[in-house]
Amino acid sequence: MEYALAFGFIVYIFFSYSEITKLKKQVKLQQKQLNECCRLTGNKELCSYFVSDEIKEKVLHLKDSGKLIEAVKEIRLETSMDLVEAKEYVDKL
């Protein structure tokens, strides 16, 4: 009986994780679509990847000071970029 409950719980956790993963992918896709709509309509400041001039200056100062990791962290805090996107953004500055 205890094994059946444990097995049922494990199956429940697995399916929950699977559904959460699907939802995260769906949200990411919708965010990309919204970002594209913002870009096409000329409303870049509404885009989730928008970085204000103030933040750009701060990040550029961190990068120039050799604090690349802190610069990437700052971009990730201010935007919805993932680690790779934030690193590429900082590298391009």
DRENLUM-347079 format. One record per residue: residue number from 1; residue in one letter; x, y, z of N, C-alpha, C, O, CB in turn. Coordinates in nm, 4 decimals, m for minus. Each point is the difference from the previous one (the first is absolute). Glycine has a CB too. Layout:
BEGIN
+-----+------+----------+----------+----------+----------+----------+----------+----------+----------+----------+----------+----------+----------+----------+----------+----------+
! pos ! code !       nX !       nY !       nZ !      caX !      caY !      caZ !       cX !       cY !       cZ !       oX !       oY !       oZ !      cbX !      cbY !      cbZ !
+-----+------+----------+----------+----------+----------+----------+----------+----------+----------+----------+----------+----------+----------+----------+----------+----------+
! NUM !    a !        X !        Y !        Z !        X !        Y !        Z !        X !        Y !        Z !        X !        Y !        Z !        X !        Y !        Z !
...
+-----+------+----------+----------+----------+----------+----------+----------+----------+----------+----------+----------+----------+----------+----------+----------+----------+
// end
This chain:
BEGIN
+-----+------+----------+----------+----------+----------+----------+----------+----------+----------+----------+----------+----------+----------+----------+----------+----------+
! pos ! code !       nX !       nY !       nZ !      caX !      caY !      caZ !       cX !       cY !       cZ !       oX !       oY !       oZ !      cbX !      cbY !      cbZ !
+-----+------+----------+----------+----------+----------+----------+----------+----------+----------+----------+----------+----------+----------+----------+----------+----------+
!   1 !    m !   0.0821 !  m0.1198 !   0.0000 !  m0.0821 !   0.1198 !   0.0000 !   0.0866 !   0.1264 !   0.0000 !  m0.0258 !   0.0954 !  m0.0735 !  m0.1542 !  m0.2221 !   0.1944 !
!   2 !    e !   0.2829 !   0.1244 !  m0.0367 !   0.0882 !   0.1174 !   0.0077 !   0.0736 !   0.0215 !  m0.1316 !   0.0223 !   0.1135 !  m0.0421 !   0.0052 !  m0.1508 !   0.2885 !
!   3 !    y !   0.0105 !  m0.0744 !  m0.3114 !   0.0695 !   0.0113 !  m0.1279 !  m0.0908 !   0.0587 !  m0.1073 !   0.0445 !   0.0772 !  m0.0849 !   0.0982 !  m0.2722 !   0.1478 !
!   4 !    a !  m0.2681 !   0.1584 !  m0.0584 !  m0.0957 !   0.0522 !  m0.0974 !  m0.0171 !   0.1505 !   0.0177 !  m0.0066 !   0.0741 !  m0.0981 !  m0.1123 !  m0.2959 !   0.0944 !
!   5 !    l !   0.1119 !   0.2668 !   0.1281 !  m0.0101 !   0.1434 !   0.0265 !   0.1264 !   0.0734 !  m0.0453 !  m0.0076 !   0.1069 !  m0.0606 !  m0.1436 !  m0.1554 !   0.2554 !
!   6 !    a !   0.2651 !  m0.0089 !  m0.1653 !   0.1269 !   0.0618 !  m0.0408 !   0.0087 !   0.0061 !  m0.1519 !   0.0403 !   0.1017 !  m0.0565 !   0.0717 !  m0.1863 !   0.2659 !
!   7 !    f !  m0.1501 !  m0.0246 !  m0.2751 !   0.0025 !  m0.0023 !  m0.1461 !  m0.0974 !   0.1025 !  m0.0574 !   0.0329 !   0.0713 !  m0.0948 !   0.0306 !  m0.3144 !   0.1001 !
!   8 !    g !  m0.1821 !   0.2503 !   0.0517 !  m0.0985 !   0.0984 !  m0.0450 !   0.0496 !   0.1418 !   0.0179 !  m0.0223 !   0.0857 !  m0.0856 !  m0.1576 !  m0.2455 !   0.1423 !
!   9 !    f !   0.2465 !   0.1845 !   0.0531 !   0.0546 !   0.1332 !   0.0258 !   0.1093 !   0.0346 !  m0.1012 !   0.0059 !   0.1126 !  m0.0496 !  m0.0594 !  m0.1389 !   0.2941 !
!  10 !    i !   0.1392 !  m0.0700 !  m0.2747 !   0.1072 !   0.0219 !  m0.0975 !  m0.0588 !   0.0281 !  m0.1377 !   0.0475 !   0.0888 !  m0.0708 !   0.1056 !  m0.2393 !   0.2024 !
!  11 !    v !  m0.2549 !   0.0763 !  m0.1694 !  m0.0659 !   0.0222 !  m0.1292 !  m0.0626 !   0.1391 !  m0.0034 !   0.0101 !   0.0710 !  m0.1000 !  m0.0555 !  m0.3186 !   0.0771 !
!  12 !    y !  m0.0189 !   0.2859 !   0.1327 !  m0.0611 !   0.1332 !   0.0084 !   0.1062 !   0.1091 !  m0.0155 !  m0.0212 !   0.0965 !  m0.0734 !  m0.1597 !  m0.1886 !   0.2233 !
!  13 !    i !   0.2934 !   0.0780 !  m0.0824 !   0.1098 !   0.0973 !  m0.0100 !   0.0507 !   0.0070 !  m0.1441 !   0.0221 !   0.1088 !  m0.0530 !   0.0435 !  m0.1536 !   0.2935 !
!  14 !    f !  m0.0476 !  m0.0700 !  m0.3031 !   0.0482 !  m0.0036 !  m0.1376 !  m0.0938 !   0.0738 !  m0.0945 !   0.0447 !   0.0817 !  m0.0804 !   0.0659 !  m0.2991 !   0.1290 !
!  15 !    f !  m0.2392 !   0.1896 !  m0.0396 !  m0.0961 !   0.0664 !  m0.0879 !  m0.0110 !   0.1490 !   0.0306 !  m0.0174 !   0.0807 !  m0.0913 !  m0.1083 !  m0.2953 !   0.0734 !
!  16 !    s !   0.1356 !   0.2512 !   0.1437 !  m0.0024 !   0.1423 !   0.0368 !   0.1190 !   0.0720 !  m0.0598 !  m0.0143 !   0.1087 !  m0.0560 !  m0.1054 !  m0.1634 !   0.2686 !
!  17 !    y !   0.2365 !  m0.0049 !  m0.2009 !   0.1208 !   0.0594 !  m0.0568 !  m0.0131 !   0.0136 !  m0.1512 !   0.0381 !   0.1017 !  m0.0579 !   0.0986 !  m0.1997 !   0.2445 !
!  18 !    s !  m0.1908 !  m0.0050 !  m0.2491 !  m0.0194 !   0.0021 !  m0.1446 !  m0.0923 !   0.1144 !  m0.0417 !   0.0289 !   0.0709 !  m0.0964 !   0.0063 !  m0.3191 !   0.0904 !
!  19 !    e !  m0.1442 !   0.2663 !   0.0769 !  m0.0948 !   0.1071 !  m0.0313 !   0.0619 !   0.1376 !   0.0237 !  m0.0208 !   0.0920 !  m0.0791 !  m0.1684 !  m0.2450 !   0.1394 !
!  20 !    i !   0.2640 !   0.1671 !   0.0469 !   0.0651 !   0.1281 !   0.0284 !   0.0993 !   0.0338 !  m0.1098 !   0.0091 !   0.1152 !  m0.0425 !  m0.0375 !  m0.1526 !   0.2890 !
!  21 !    t !   0.1026 !  m0.0618 !  m0.2925 !   0.0957 !   0.0216 !  m0.1085 !  m0.0714 !   0.0442 !  m0.1272 !   0.0466 !   0.0909 !  m0.0686 !   0.1059 !  m0.2629 !   0.1693 !
!  22 !    k !  m0.2639 !   0.1093 !  m0.1326 !  m0.0782 !   0.0389 !  m0.1180 !  m0.0485 !   0.1443 !   0.0121 !   0.0066 !   0.0772 !  m0.0957 !  m0.0784 !  m0.3162 !   0.0648 !
!  23 !    l !   0.0233 !   0.2742 !   0.1495 !  m0.0503 !   0.1358 !   0.0210 !   0.1112 !   0.1033 !  m0.0114 !  m0.0212 !   0.1077 !  m0.0557 !  m0.1571 !  m0.2000 !   0.2034 !
!  24 !    k !   0.2961 !   0.0609 !  m0.0959 !   0.1131 !   0.0924 !  m0.0116 !   0.0376 !   0.0236 !  m0.1457 !   0.0286 !   0.1129 !  m0.0398 !   0.0546 !  m0.1903 !   0.2623 !
!  25 !    k !  m0.0834 !  m0.0285 !  m0.3011 !   0.0308 !   0.0137 !  m0.1425 !  m0.1044 !   0.0853 !  m0.0700 !   0.0325 !   0.0825 !  m0.0854 !   0.0807 !  m0.3053 !   0.0887 !
!  26 !    q !  m0.2386 !   0.2019 !   0.0336 !  m0.1091 !   0.0757 !  m0.0605 !   0.0106 !   0.1482 !   0.0359 !  m0.0205 !   0.0858 !  m0.0859 !  m0.1258 !  m0.2902 !   0.0952 !
!  27 !    v !   0.1776 !   0.2349 !   0.1141 !   0.0154 !   0.1393 !   0.0434 !   0.1172 !   0.0646 !  m0.0732 !  m0.0098 !   0.1147 !  m0.0438 !  m0.0863 !  m0.1714 !   0.2705 !
!  28 !    k !   0.2069 !  m0.0160 !  m0.2402 !   0.1166 !   0.0536 !  m0.0703 !  m0.0341 !   0.0307 !  m0.1463 !   0.0412 !   0.1034 !  m0.0526 !   0.1107 !  m0.2335 !   0.2065 !
!  29 !    l !  m0.2260 !   0.0418 !  m0.2188 !  m0.0414 !   0.0224 !  m0.1382 !  m0.0896 !   0.1231 !  m0.0103 !   0.0168 !   0.0820 !  m0.0903 !  m0.0002 !  m0.3286 !   0.0456 !
!  30 !    q !  m0.1110 !   0.2596 !   0.1366 !  m0.0889 !   0.1164 !  m0.0017 !   0.0776 !   0.1289 !   0.0261 !  m0.0304 !   0.1038 !  m0.0586 !  m0.1587 !  m0.2490 !   0.1368 !
!  31 !    q !   0.2892 !   0.1388 !   0.0095 !   0.0809 !   0.1185 !   0.0271 !   0.0775 !   0.0411 !  m0.1253 !   0.0119 !   0.1189 !  m0.0294 !   0.0077 !  m0.1861 !   0.2718 !
!  32 !    k !   0.0326 !  m0.0303 !  m0.3155 !   0.0703 !   0.0307 !  m0.1254 !  m0.0942 !   0.0644 !  m0.0999 !   0.0383 !   0.0942 !  m0.0694 !   0.1176 !  m0.2858 !   0.1088 !
!  33 !    q !  m0.2800 !   0.1415 !  m0.0477 !  m0.0974 !   0.0568 !  m0.0918 !  m0.0349 !   0.1434 !   0.0400 !  m0.0119 !   0.0872 !  m0.0861 !  m0.0795 !  m0.3173 !   0.0421 !
!  34 !    l !   0.0750 !   0.2544 !   0.1729 !  m0.0278 !   0.1365 !   0.0470 !   0.1172 !   0.0931 !  m0.0290 !  m0.0198 !   0.1144 !  m0.0410 !  m0.1279 !  m0.2077 !   0.2207 !
!  35 !    n !   0.2690 !   0.0446 !  m0.1587 !   0.1177 !   0.0812 !  m0.0294 !   0.0058 !   0.0361 !  m0.1478 !   0.0343 !   0.1128 !  m0.0354 !   0.0874 !  m0.2226 !   0.2245 !
!  36 !    e !  m0.1548 !   0.0151 !  m0.2744 !  m0.0002 !   0.0273 !  m0.1434 !  m0.1075 !   0.1022 !  m0.0361 !   0.0238 !   0.0882 !  m0.0826 !   0.0621 !  m0.3200 !   0.0397 !
!  37 !    c !  m0.2038 !   0.2209 !   0.1040 !  m0.1063 !   0.0985 !  m0.0235 !   0.0443 !   0.1393 !   0.0452 !  m0.0248 !   0.0990 !  m0.0688 !  m0.1487 !  m0.2796 !   0.0976 !
!  38 !    c !   0.2383 !   0.1874 !   0.0855 !   0.0496 !   0.1290 !   0.0493 !   0.1025 !   0.0587 !  m0.0959 !  m0.0010 !   0.1199 !  m0.0280 !  m0.0397 !  m0.1941 !   0.2638 !
!  39 !    r !   0.1287 !  m0.0113 !  m0.2856 !   0.1029 !   0.0469 !  m0.0922 !  m0.0630 !   0.0503 !  m0.1293 !   0.0391 !   0.1048 !  m0.0515 !   0.1246 !  m0.2669 !   0.1510 !
!  40 !    l !  m0.2604 !   0.0882 !  m0.1521 !  m0.0627 !   0.0366 !  m0.1273 !  m0.0847 !   0.1268 !   0.0105 !  m0.0128 !   0.0742 !  m0.0974 !   0.0115 !  m0.3154 !   0.0372 !
!  41 !    t !  m0.0556 !   0.2659 !   0.1762 !  m0.0840 !   0.1186 !   0.0168 !   0.0790 !   0.1207 !   0.0491 !  m0.0566 !   0.1076 !   0.0195 !  m0.1350 !  m0.2579 !   0.0281 !
!  42 !    g !   0.3222 !   0.1329 !  m0.0276 !   0.0829 !   0.1125 !   0.0425 !  m0.0065 !   0.0291 !   0.1492 !   0.0351 !   0.1097 !   0.0434 !  m0.0685 !  m0.0170 !  m0.2675 !
!  43 !    n !  m0.0104 !  m0.1881 !   0.3012 !  m0.0089 !   0.0172 !   0.1453 !   0.1059 !  m0.0841 !   0.0708 !  m0.0324 !  m0.0837 !   0.0842 !  m0.2141 !   0.1298 !  m0.1045 !
!  44 !    k !   0.3715 !  m0.0236 !  m0.0138 !   0.1081 !  m0.0805 !   0.0558 !   0.0096 !   0.0112 !   0.1516 !   0.0462 !  m0.0929 !   0.0662 !   0.0753 !   0.1223 !  m0.2797 !
!  45 !    e !  m0.1648 !   0.0836 !   0.2691 !   0.0077 !   0.0169 !   0.1451 !  m0.0961 !  m0.0922 !   0.0749 !   0.0136 !  m0.0191 !   0.1208 !   0.0535 !   0.2552 !  m0.1590 !
!  46 !    l !  m0.1645 !  m0.2933 !  m0.0337 !  m0.0933 !  m0.0955 !   0.0610 !   0.0516 !  m0.1436 !  m0.0082 !  m0.0556 !  m0.0902 !   0.0625 !  m0.1324 !   0.2433 !  m0.1219 !
!  47 !    c !   0.2925 !  m0.1733 !  m0.0166 !   0.0575 !  m0.1318 !  m0.0191 !   0.0641 !  m0.0484 !   0.1305 !   0.0577 !   0.0795 !   0.0744 !  m0.0182 !  m0.0290 !  m0.3194 !
!  48 !    s !  m0.0495 !  m0.1783 !   0.2719 !   0.0558 !  m0.0540 !   0.1245 !   0.1522 !   0.0050 !   0.0008 !   0.0616 !  m0.0123 !   0.1059 !  m0.2603 !  m0.1362 !  m0.0860 !
!  49 !    y !   0.2594 !   0.1662 !  m0.1356 !   0.1452 !   0.0092 !  m0.0079 !   0.0498 !   0.1440 !  m0.0037 !   0.1193 !   0.0234 !  m0.0192 !  m0.1200 !  m0.2408 !  m0.0987 !
!  50 !    f !  m0.0881 !   0.3131 !   0.1358 !   0.0390 !   0.1409 !  m0.0066 !   0.0950 !   0.0331 !   0.1144 !  m0.0246 !  m0.0343 !   0.1156 !  m0.1948 !   0.0930 !  m0.2252 !
!  51 !    v !   0.3279 !   0.0084 !   0.0747 !   0.0981 !   0.0435 !   0.0993 !   0.0116 !   0.1515 !  m0.0108 !   0.0352 !   0.0535 !  m0.1052 !   0.0929 !  m0.2751 !   0.0946 !
!  52 !    s !  m0.1580 !   0.2898 !   0.1205 !   0.0055 !   0.1459 !  m0.0010 !   0.1448 !   0.0469 !  m0.0127 !   0.0938 !  m0.0758 !   0.0245 !  m0.3033 !   0.0869 !   0.1161 !
!  53 !    d !   0.2256 !   0.1154 !  m0.1795 !   0.1342 !   0.0572 !  m0.0140 !   0.0751 !  m0.0018 !   0.1327 !   0.1212 !  m0.0208 !   0.0036 !  m0.2048 !   0.1660 !  m0.1896 !
!  54 !    e !   0.0105 !  m0.1232 !   0.2943 !   0.0611 !  m0.0006 !   0.1335 !   0.0596 !  m0.1371 !   0.0330 !   0.1119 !  m0.0097 !   0.0503 !  m0.2755 !   0.1859 !   0.0234 !
!  55 !    i !   0.0885 !  m0.2799 !  m0.1024 !   0.0474 !  m0.1363 !   0.0265 !   0.1154 !  m0.0343 !  m0.0939 !   0.0963 !  m0.0648 !   0.0409 !  m0.3270 !  m0.0034 !   0.0367 !
!  56 !    k !   0.2210 !   0.1116 !  m0.2036 !   0.1095 !  m0.0247 !  m0.0945 !   0.1301 !   0.0602 !   0.0518 !   0.1050 !  m0.0639 !  m0.0057 !  m0.2690 !   0.0617 !  m0.1849 !
!  57 !    e !   0.1569 !   0.1254 !   0.2411 !   0.1199 !   0.0656 !   0.0529 !   0.0563 !  m0.0765 !   0.1184 !   0.1212 !  m0.0190 !   0.0108 !  m0.2088 !   0.2394 !  m0.0881 !
!  58 !    k !  m0.0008 !  m0.2641 !   0.1661 !   0.0437 !  m0.0760 !   0.1174 !   0.0669 !  m0.1306 !  m0.0416 !   0.1055 !  m0.0360 !   0.0522 !  m0.2916 !   0.1377 !   0.0822 !
!  59 !    v !   0.1239 !  m0.1721 !  m0.2287 !   0.0534 !  m0.1272 !  m0.0472 !   0.1317 !   0.0208 !  m0.0734 !   0.0936 !  m0.0781 !   0.0166 !  m0.3263 !  m0.0128 !  m0.0343 !
!  60 !    l !   0.2399 !   0.1944 !  m0.0622 !   0.1235 !   0.0297 !  m0.0719 !   0.1131 !   0.0318 !   0.0971 !   0.1137 !  m0.0424 !  m0.0206 !  m0.2479 !   0.1275 !  m0.1732 !
!  61 !    h !   0.1032 !  m0.0102 !   0.2998 !   0.1002 !   0.0308 !   0.1024 !   0.0475 !  m0.1291 !   0.0687 !   0.1195 !  m0.0182 !   0.0230 !  m0.2250 !   0.2463 !   0.0132 !
!  62 !    l !   0.0113 !  m0.3166 !  m0.0042 !   0.0379 !  m0.1274 !   0.0622 !   0.0880 !  m0.0820 !  m0.0935 !   0.0990 !  m0.0594 !   0.0425 !  m0.3121 !   0.0608 !   0.0898 !
!  63 !    k !   0.1760 !  m0.0042 !  m0.2600 !   0.0772 !  m0.0760 !  m0.0973 !   0.1405 !   0.0575 !  m0.0139 !   0.0979 !  m0.0746 !  m0.0016 !  m0.3093 !   0.0162 !  m0.1204 !
!  64 !    d !   0.2213 !   0.1907 !   0.1119 !   0.1304 !   0.0648 !  m0.0134 !   0.0864 !  m0.0171 !   0.1242 !   0.1228 !   0.0049 !  m0.0072 !  m0.2275 !   0.1594 !  m0.1460 !
!  65 !    s !   0.0392 !  m0.1845 !   0.2669 !   0.0728 !  m0.0202 !   0.1256 !   0.0422 !  m0.1453 !   0.0186 !   0.0597 !  m0.0352 !   0.1018 !  m0.1876 !   0.2245 !  m0.0025 !
!  66 !    g !   0.0974 !  m0.2724 !  m0.1963 !   0.0367 !  m0.1402 !   0.0081 !  m0.0980 !  m0.0845 !   0.0793 !   0.0305 !  m0.1137 !   0.0361 !   0.2022 !   0.1859 !  m0.0556 !
!  67 !    k !  m0.3503 !  m0.0173 !   0.0467 !  m0.1015 !  m0.0716 !   0.0780 !  m0.1086 !  m0.0513 !  m0.0951 !  m0.1157 !   0.0414 !   0.0062 !   0.1623 !   0.1026 !   0.1994 !
!  68 !    l !  m0.0055 !  m0.2346 !  m0.2926 !  m0.0898 !  m0.0526 !  m0.1024 !  m0.1175 !  m0.0759 !   0.0606 !  m0.1133 !   0.0132 !  m0.0462 !   0.3072 !  m0.0280 !  m0.1090 !
!  69 !    i !  m0.1672 !  m0.0631 !   0.2566 !  m0.1074 !  m0.0788 !   0.0620 !  m0.1047 !   0.0914 !   0.0617 !  m0.1198 !  m0.0240 !  m0.0147 !   0.2814 !  m0.1625 !   0.0602 !
!  70 !    e !  m0.1171 !   0.2918 !   0.0239 !  m0.0946 !   0.0943 !   0.0593 !  m0.0806 !   0.0725 !  m0.1072 !  m0.1181 !   0.0293 !   0.0188 !   0.2726 !  m0.0005 !   0.1757 !
!  71 !    a !  m0.0891 !  m0.0001 !  m0.3076 !  m0.0692 !   0.0662 !  m0.1105 !  m0.1111 !  m0.0900 !  m0.0555 !  m0.1109 !   0.0462 !  m0.0265 !   0.3222 !   0.0809 !  m0.0299 !
!  72 !    v !  m0.1807 !  m0.2540 !   0.0396 !  m0.0993 !  m0.0953 !  m0.0500 !  m0.1142 !  m0.0142 !   0.1015 !  m0.1169 !  m0.0057 !  m0.0380 !   0.2969 !  m0.1186 !  m0.0916 !
!  73 !    k !  m0.1459 !   0.1188 !   0.2571 !  m0.1032 !  m0.0089 !   0.1041 !  m0.0923 !   0.1208 !  m0.0041 !  m0.1215 !  m0.0140 !   0.0145 !   0.2782 !  m0.1187 !   0.1284 !
!  74 !    e !  m0.1009 !   0.2495 !  m0.1622 !  m0.0799 !   0.1231 !  m0.0052 !  m0.0985 !  m0.0044 !  m0.1172 !  m0.1166 !   0.0365 !   0.0149 !   0.3072 !   0.0917 !   0.0899 !
!  75 !    i !  m0.1435 !  m0.1724 !  m0.2197 !  m0.0880 !  m0.0117 !  m0.1172 !  m0.1112 !  m0.1000 !   0.0280 !  m0.1157 !   0.0243 !  m0.0345 !   0.3073 !   0.0329 !  m0.1189 !
!  76 !    r !  m0.1574 !  m0.1691 !   0.2156 !  m0.1021 !  m0.1012 !   0.0294 !  m0.1016 !   0.0515 !   0.1009 !  m0.1176 !  m0.0355 !  m0.0076 !   0.2845 !  m0.1440 !  m0.0406 !
!  77 !    l !  m0.1239 !   0.2624 !   0.1422 !  m0.0922 !   0.0567 !   0.0980 !  m0.0977 !   0.0974 !  m0.0645 !  m0.1171 !   0.0054 !   0.0376 !   0.2922 !  m0.0328 !   0.1375 !
!  78 !    e !  m0.1276 !   0.1031 !  m0.2708 !  m0.0804 !   0.1060 !  m0.0611 !  m0.0863 !  m0.0477 !  m0.1159 !  m0.0966 !   0.0667 !  m0.0371 !   0.2724 !   0.0905 !   0.1053 !
!  79 !    t !  m0.1419 !  m0.2716 !  m0.1252 !  m0.0747 !  m0.0504 !  m0.1155 !  m0.0412 !  m0.1442 !   0.0258 !   0.0262 !  m0.0551 !   0.1069 !   0.0996 !   0.2096 !  m0.2628 !
!  80 !    s !  m0.1894 !  m0.2140 !   0.0587 !  m0.0361 !  m0.1416 !   0.0118 !   0.0942 !  m0.0871 !  m0.0823 !  m0.0353 !  m0.1115 !  m0.0382 !  m0.2043 !   0.1761 !   0.0756 !
!  81 !    m !   0.3593 !  m0.0137 !  m0.0646 !   0.0968 !  m0.0778 !  m0.0769 !   0.0511 !  m0.1166 !   0.0832 !   0.0145 !   0.0094 !   0.1219 !   0.0518 !   0.1960 !  m0.2513 !
!  82 !    d !  m0.0392 !  m0.3165 !   0.0597 !   0.0638 !  m0.1104 !   0.0700 !   0.1510 !   0.0246 !   0.0022 !   0.0475 !   0.1014 !  m0.0512 !  m0.2324 !  m0.2628 !  m0.0186 !
!  83 !    l !   0.2582 !   0.0703 !   0.1278 !   0.1428 !   0.0198 !   0.0196 !   0.0751 !   0.0200 !  m0.1314 !   0.0830 !   0.0903 !  m0.0113 !  m0.1002 !  m0.2278 !   0.2169 !
!  84 !    v !  m0.0114 !   0.0545 !  m0.3034 !   0.0702 !   0.0082 !  m0.1283 !  m0.0312 !   0.1324 !  m0.0702 !   0.0904 !   0.0659 !  m0.0514 !  m0.0981 !  m0.3173 !   0.0311 !
!  85 !    e !  m0.1184 !   0.2897 !   0.0182 !  m0.0396 !   0.1256 !  m0.0655 !   0.0632 !   0.1200 !   0.0697 !   0.0469 !   0.0925 !  m0.0661 !  m0.2636 !  m0.1981 !  m0.0047 !
!  86 !    a !   0.2182 !   0.1045 !   0.2024 !   0.0588 !   0.1109 !   0.0747 !   0.1503 !   0.0082 !  m0.0249 !   0.0544 !   0.1093 !  m0.0156 !  m0.2328 !  m0.1329 !   0.1907 !
!  87 !    k !   0.2450 !  m0.0903 !  m0.1790 !   0.1445 !  m0.0023 !  m0.0263 !   0.0290 !   0.0541 !  m0.1391 !   0.0929 !   0.0789 !  m0.0174 !  m0.0656 !  m0.2762 !   0.1708 !
!  88 !    e !  m0.1050 !   0.1564 !  m0.2521 !   0.0196 !   0.0493 !  m0.1366 !  m0.0251 !   0.1504 !  m0.0063 !   0.0727 !   0.0717 !  m0.0688 !  m0.1408 !  m0.2962 !  m0.0235 !
!  89 !    y !  m0.0328 !   0.2728 !   0.1625 !  m0.0305 !   0.1425 !   0.0011 !   0.1175 !   0.0781 !   0.0571 !   0.0427 !   0.0996 !  m0.0584 !  m0.2880 !  m0.1499 !   0.0824 !
!  90 !    v !   0.2978 !   0.0057 !   0.0900 !   0.1113 !   0.0694 !   0.0641 !   0.1236 !  m0.0047 !  m0.0886 !   0.0732 !   0.0985 !  m0.0088 !  m0.1662 !  m0.1556 !   0.2347 !
!  91 !    d !   0.1172 !  m0.0548 !  m0.2911 !   0.1159 !  m0.0112 !  m0.0901 !  m0.0078 !   0.0971 !  m0.1160 !   0.1026 !   0.0490 !  m0.0472 !  m0.0832 !  m0.2875 !   0.1096 !
!  92 !    k !  m0.1424 !   0.2673 !  m0.1098 !  m0.0185 !   0.0906 !  m0.1136 !   0.0152 !   0.1472 !   0.0380 !   0.0199 !   0.0850 !  m0.0868 !  m0.1713 !  m0.2543 !  m0.0124 !
!  93 !    l !   0.1419 !   0.1992 !   0.2285 !   0.0122 !   0.1409 !   0.0418 !   0.1396 !   0.0515 !  m0.0206 !   0.0279 !   0.1161 !   0.0297 !  m0.2064 !  m0.1509 !   0.1368 !
+-----+------+----------+----------+----------+----------+----------+----------+----------+----------+----------+----------+----------+----------+----------+----------+----------+
// end
